[in-house]
Amino acid sequence: MGLNCGIVGLPNVGKSTIFRAITSSPAEAANYPFCTIEPNVGIVEVPDERLTKITNFIKPQKTIPSIVEFVDIAGLVKGASKGEGLGNQFLGHIRQVGAICHVVRCFDDDNIVHVHGKIDPLGDITTINYELCLADLETVQKRKNNLEKMLKSHDKKVKDRAAFTKPLLDKIETALEEGKCARHLQFDEDELEAISDLHLITLKKVLYVCNVDEDALPDGNEYVDKIRELAKEEGSEVVVICGKIESEIADLETPEEKQEFLESIGLEESGLSKMIKAGYKLLDLDTYFTAGEKEVRAWTFHHGAKAPQAAGIIHTDFEKGFIKAEVYHYDDLVKFGSELKVKEAGKLRIEGKEYVVKDGDIMHFRFNV
C-alpha cells in the first residue's frame, strides 16, 4: 500500500480549500468545477503529542516528526467512468494512492454552487461510489477475459492461479454490478494477494471528511449524522472539519496563535489535525521513535513490521546488518522520567529479528555491515 491519501469528492465540496490548509500549499480554490486538474501533492507532518513529551525527557538538538502524503485529486462527476469531466484521468490518479479521504459537503450556502443543484451528502457519496464501481468493473471484466486463456494454459502454476482467481473475480463482479464496493467483501490474505495487481479503487479504505460550516463545529449537523450512520455500517471513520475555519488557522504564523484561535472557538484540536491522524491510521501506519542528544525523531512503519524492517527505514544497511534492537516504550519513559530509570526498572529489552515493533516503541539498533 502506498504511503499517501487521495482527497476526492464531487466538485465544489471544499477539497482544494482543505488541501491548501492541510499542507499550506497554494492549491487553487475557486467556485467552479474542475479547478484542479493535475493532482497537487503535499507532504504533511503528523501531529504527535508523544514527540513533544519525549523531548521534555531527552533534550535533543533537533526534533523531526513523521510525515504522510496527501494528494488533492480533481472532482469526480457522474459519468466519470465513461470519461466525463476528464474522469479517466482522475480515476487513474485515485488508483495510485494508498487510501481515500472522501470530502463531502455538509453545509448550506447559496453562494457556492453544487454540481447537482442541491445538498445531499449521501447522494454525493453514492454518485462517487457508483463511478468508482463502474471503473473497477471494467478492470475486473478485462481480467476475467484474460483468465480464459490462462485456464487453458499448459503451465500448471498459471492454470492453478487462474482457477483460484476466477471465483474471486466472479464475486467482485457481482458486487460491483450491484453498486457495492469491493472493500465491503471479505477476503483472506491469499485472496488479497491474488487480486492485488488489479489495484481496485473500491478496495481502498475510506475516511469520510464532512466539510461543515462554523455553526456545525464541533459535533456536526443532520448531514453529518447521516454520514456517521453510513460509516458505521461500512466500518469506516468520519472526521468533521470546517474548511473555511481551517484556512483561517493555516494563515496564522505561530503555533501559539493557532492554539489561541482554536480555544476562542471552543476547540482543543483542529479538524485538520484529526484528519491527518486518521489518514495515517487509514494507511495502517504506526510510529516508533529514536531518541538521543542529537535528535528525537519519529519514524513511520507499516503495522506488523518486524525489527529489521523497521531498522531498514532508517537505512538499508541497518536491515542488512541487523543484530539486535534495544527497545522500551514511550509509556515507560513517561512513567519513569528518563532512559536511565527505565533501564533500572528493567523495562529496556533486547529484541531480535522476530520482534514485532509496536506503535510508540523507542528503539536503538545494533547492526554490522
VOGU-3710 file (C-alpha; in Angstrom, 3 decimals, decimal comma):
1> mglncgivgl> 0,000/0,000/0,000  1,263/3,492/-0,831  2,058/5,944/1,943  -0,408/8,539/0,701  -4,073/9,521/0,950  -6,027/10,819/-2,017  -8,514/13,618/-1,285  -11,557/13,007/-3,500  -15,140/14,178/-3,854  -17,514/15,991/-6,162
11> pnvgkstifr> -16,527/19,437/-7,480  -17,053/22,374/-5,108  -17,195/20,374/-1,862  -14,071/22,055/-0,436  -11,302/19,591/-1,349  -8,785/22,150/-2,545  -9,570/24,523/0,320  -8,901/21,722/2,816  -5,776/20,596/0,960  -4,395/24,132/0,900
21> aitsspaeaa> -4,944/24,414/4,643  -3,599/20,964/5,444  -0,359/21,495/3,539  -0,186/25,300/3,433  0,364/24,747/-0,307  -1,144/27,085/-2,904  -3,668/24,703/-4,486  -6,078/26,888/-6,454  -9,559/27,051/-4,925  -12,422/28,607/-6,853
31> nypfctiepn> -16,200/28,499/-7,156  -16,370/26,396/-10,318  -15,880/22,716/-11,219  -12,562/21,217/-12,357  -10,490/23,924/-10,737  -7,989/21,131/-10,014  -6,911/19,021/-12,990  -3,424/17,760/-12,223  -3,270/16,420/-8,658  -1,498/18,589/-6,098
41> vgivevpder> 0,788/16,674/-3,737  1,660/17,791/-0,225  3,897/16,271/2,459  2,338/16,814/5,886  3,771/16,464/9,375  1,780/14,054/11,535  0,718/15,728/14,813  2,002/13,552/17,649  1,958/14,776/21,241  4,318/11,933/22,188
51> ltkitnfikp> 7,163/13,503/20,203  6,917/16,729/22,209  6,802/14,866/25,508  9,867/12,762/24,624  11,850/15,976/24,096  10,926/17,019/27,640  12,799/13,974/28,959  15,582/13,715/26,356  16,756/17,176/25,306  17,721/16,945/21,607
61> qktipsivef> 19,399/19,428/19,260  16,532/18,921/16,809  13,157/17,190/16,564  11,854/15,508/13,407  8,196/14,381/13,149  6,781/11,608/10,975  5,148/12,581/7,705  2,316/11,469/5,439  1,486/12,478/1,862  -1,861/13,891/0,752
71> vdiaglvkga> -2,881/14,142/-2,897  -5,589/16,597/-3,979  -7,439/14,875/-6,825  -9,847/16,817/-9,043  -13,592/16,480/-8,510  -15,327/13,459/-9,969  -18,733/13,774/-11,610  -21,460/11,449/-12,790  -20,157/9,710/-15,906  -16,505/9,883/-14,831
81> skgeglgnqf> -16,040/6,169/-15,505  -17,022/6,913/-19,139  -14,641/9,841/-19,376  -16,996/12,656/-18,337  -15,253/15,617/-16,720  -11,781/14,228/-17,507  -12,896/11,222/-15,487  -10,439/8,655/-16,848  -7,519/10,846/-15,883  -8,890/11,444/-12,381
91> lghirqvgai> -9,659/7,756/-11,800  -6,089/6,931/-12,743  -4,850/9,291/-10,034  -7,056/7,604/-7,419  -5,646/4,165/-8,322  -2,187/5,359/-7,327  -2,984/6,348/-3,722  -2,976/4,074/-0,684  -6,280/5,225/0,826  -9,084/7,692/0,182
101> chvvrcfddd> -10,212/10,763/2,120  -13,693/11,420/0,716  -14,668/15,054/1,297  -18,437/15,508/1,488  -20,219/18,855/1,536  -22,329/19,131/4,697  -23,218/22,821/4,692  -25,793/25,070/3,031  -24,586/28,143/1,129  -26,485/29,619/-1,811
111> nivhvhgkid> -23,335/31,468/-2,884  -21,423/28,239/-3,571  -22,889/26,200/-6,395  -23,409/22,464/-6,021  -22,758/20,399/-9,114  -26,154/18,668/-8,679  -28,028/21,777/-7,572  -28,870/20,508/-4,064  -27,142/19,498/-0,828  -27,398/15,718/-0,488
121> plgdittiny> -24,302/14,168/1,160  -25,489/10,566/0,904  -26,439/11,115/-2,725  -22,984/12,606/-3,368  -21,313/9,563/-1,827  -23,496/7,256/-3,922  -22,514/9,138/-7,084  -18,806/8,810/-6,355  -19,063/5,146/-5,348  -21,094/4,325/-8,447
131> elcladletv> -18,426/5,773/-10,729  -15,648/4,002/-8,843  -17,569/0,719/-9,030  -18,016/1,106/-12,789  -14,305/1,801/-13,220  -13,382/-1,290/-11,183  -15,977/-3,375/-13,024  -14,240/-2,630/-16,306  -10,915/-3,685/-14,775  -12,352/-6,949/-13,396
141> qkrknnlekm> -14,052/-7,867/-16,647  -10,848/-7,320/-18,615  -9,012/-9,621/-16,222  -11,749/-12,254/-16,494  -11,359/-12,261/-20,277  -7,620/-12,867/-19,886  -8,271/-15,680/-17,403  -9,955/-17,783/-20,079  -6,590/-18,163/-21,804  -4,786/-18,843/-18,526
151> lkshdkkvkd> -7,247/-21,602/-17,574  -6,233/-23,436/-20,751  -2,501/-22,998/-20,117  -0,172/-25,996/-20,112  1,736/-24,399/-17,234  0,235/-25,893/-14,047  1,142/-22,886/-11,889  -0,515/-20,458/-14,283  -3,581/-22,692/-14,579  -3,906/-23,156/-10,801
161> raaftkplld> -3,555/-19,438/-10,147  -6,265/-18,697/-12,708  -8,563/-21,324/-11,188  -8,037/-19,757/-7,736  -8,636/-16,218/-9,008  -11,749/-16,809/-11,131  -14,312/-17,247/-8,297  -12,844/-14,161/-6,603  -13,396/-12,107/-9,741  -16,919/-13,511/-10,076
171> kietaleegk> -17,701/-12,423/-6,503  -16,253/-8,954/-7,030  -18,009/-8,529/-10,372  -21,404/-9,353/-8,839  -20,867/-6,868/-6,011  -19,726/-4,073/-8,338  -22,702/-4,613/-10,637  -24,914/-4,095/-7,584  -23,075/-0,875/-6,747  -21,253/-2,394/-3,752
181> carhlqfded> -17,610/-1,504/-3,162  -15,054/-4,323/-3,087  -13,917/-3,278/0,412  -17,271/-4,443/1,783  -16,478/-8,038/0,788  -14,482/-10,454/2,935  -11,066/-11,660/1,692  -8,270/-13,614/3,339  -4,578/-12,780/2,798  -4,134/-15,213/-0,103
191> eleaisdlhl> -7,185/-13,801/-1,858  -6,000/-10,217/-1,391  -2,613/-11,188/-2,815  -4,293/-12,782/-5,844  -6,157/-9,574/-6,730  -3,539/-7,040/-5,576  -2,305/-6,281/-9,090  -5,789/-5,139/-10,110  -5,348/-2,011/-7,947  -9,087/-1,821/-7,329
201> itlkkvlyvc> -10,192/1,642/-6,271  -13,172/0,380/-4,265  -10,925/-1,937/-2,254  -9,143/1,041/-0,683  -10,050/2,133/2,834  -12,093/5,330/3,098  -12,229/8,200/5,587  -15,286/10,443/5,243  -14,383/14,111/5,766  -17,525/16,112/6,496
211> nvdedalpdg> -16,979/19,734/5,482  -19,350/21,793/7,633  -19,918/25,488/8,367  -18,717/27,097/11,600  -22,071/26,662/13,339  -21,813/22,860/13,000  -18,492/22,642/14,844  -17,510/20,571/16,712  -20,308/17,990/16,733  -21,724/18,225/13,202
221> neyvdkirel> -25,282/18,548/11,925  -28,063/16,435/10,405  -25,986/15,899/7,253  -23,078/14,596/9,340  -25,406/12,324/11,321  -26,451/10,575/8,122  -22,850/10,042/7,062  -21,963/8,691/10,501  -24,745/6,113/10,163  -23,412/5,067/6,762
231> akeegsevvv> -19,832/4,934/8,026  -20,865/2,771/10,983  -22,465/0,258/8,608  -19,314/0,213/6,465  -16,799/0,182/9,309  -15,356/3,497/8,087  -14,260/6,558/10,062  -15,655/10,100/9,989  -13,931/13,429/10,651  -15,823/16,718/10,952
241> icgkieseia> -13,988/19,744/9,584  -14,736/23,323/8,579  -12,604/24,157/5,554  -13,199/27,890/5,943  -12,035/27,900/9,573  -9,043/25,686/8,786  -7,966/28,115/6,049  -8,025/30,947/8,599  -5,972/28,872/11,057  -3,448/27,999/8,327
251> dletpeekqe> -2,867/31,704/7,662  -1,759/32,294/11,266  2,003/32,352/11,715  2,794/30,733/15,066  1,577/27,594/16,884  0,613/29,818/19,806  -1,634/31,959/17,598  -3,248/28,867/16,124  -3,913/27,359/19,545  -5,341/30,639/20,812
261> flesiglees> -7,670/30,800/17,798  -8,857/27,222/18,404  -9,575/27,949/22,045  -11,502/31,082/21,067  -13,968/28,940/19,071  -14,126/26,208/21,698  -11,890/23,581/20,074  -8,966/21,722/21,609  -7,674/20,352/18,302  -8,127/21,404/14,689
271> glskmikagy> -10,156/19,305/12,295  -7,123/19,061/10,032  -5,053/17,566/12,836  -7,734/14,908/13,335  -7,857/14,305/9,589  -4,081/13,851/9,316  -4,027/11,393/12,234  -6,995/9,479/10,819  -5,373/9,339/7,389  -2,177/7,989/8,935
281> klldldtyft> -4,077/5,179/10,628  -6,140/4,589/7,490  -2,886/3,664/5,750  -2,200/1,130/8,534  0,827/3,107/9,699  2,416/3,236/13,145  5,276/5,247/14,634  8,424/4,315/16,506  10,973/6,786/17,843  14,724/7,162/18,034
291> agekevrawt> 15,859/9,464/20,826  19,216/10,931/21,731  21,043/14,214/22,294  21,442/14,915/18,560  17,817/14,333/17,626  14,480/12,893/18,609  12,777/11,508/15,536  9,502/9,796/14,660  9,724/7,012/12,060  6,787/5,662/10,073
301> fhhgakapqa> 6,349/1,906/9,583  3,612/-0,444/8,451  1,700/-2,053/11,306  3,068/-5,535/11,984  6,615/-4,849/10,782  9,456/-6,727/12,460  12,543/-5,080/13,933  14,859/-5,497/10,895  12,233/-3,953/8,591  11,800/-1,035/10,970
311> agiihtdfek> 15,573/-0,571/11,095  15,701/-0,554/7,297  13,507/2,540/7,252  16,436/4,477/8,714  18,972/2,938/6,309  19,109/-0,244/4,264  22,405/-1,155/5,972  20,560/-1,266/9,289  18,316/-4,015/7,941  21,069/-5,941/6,128
321> gfikaevyhy> 23,364/-5,994/9,141  20,704/-6,112/11,866  21,897/-7,767/15,072  19,526/-6,700/17,829  17,425/-3,768/18,984  17,315/-2,056/22,355  13,631/-1,319/22,964  11,498/0,391/25,551  8,102/2,026/25,225  7,080/5,672/25,288
331> ddlvkfgsel> 4,673/4,932/28,172  7,569/3,685/30,294  9,602/6,835/29,580  6,680/8,968/30,755  6,196/6,765/33,824  9,845/6,658/34,962  11,085/10,017/33,648  14,385/9,076/31,988  16,015/6,350/29,934  18,302/5,510/32,856
341> kvkeagklri> 15,356/4,955/35,189  13,623/2,879/32,504  16,718/0,630/32,462  16,829/0,473/36,235  13,173/-0,600/36,266  14,007/-3,442/33,880  11,796/-2,063/31,134  14,502/-1,800/28,478  14,655/-5,035/26,465  16,961/-6,574/23,883
351> egkeyvvkdg> 14,899/-7,875/20,960  15,876/-9,955/17,949  14,841/-10,342/14,310  11,375/-11,734/15,074  10,286/-8,880/17,310  7,118/-7,168/16,026  7,545/-3,437/16,544  4,795/-1,677/18,489  3,423/1,805/17,992  5,217/4,061/20,493
361> dimhfrfnv> 8,382/1,957/20,832  11,635/3,868/21,371  14,453/1,956/19,682  18,235/1,814/19,321  19,519/-0,603/16,662  22,691/-2,681/16,728  23,963/-3,644/13,303  27,100/-4,730/11,485  27,859/-4,469/7,758
//
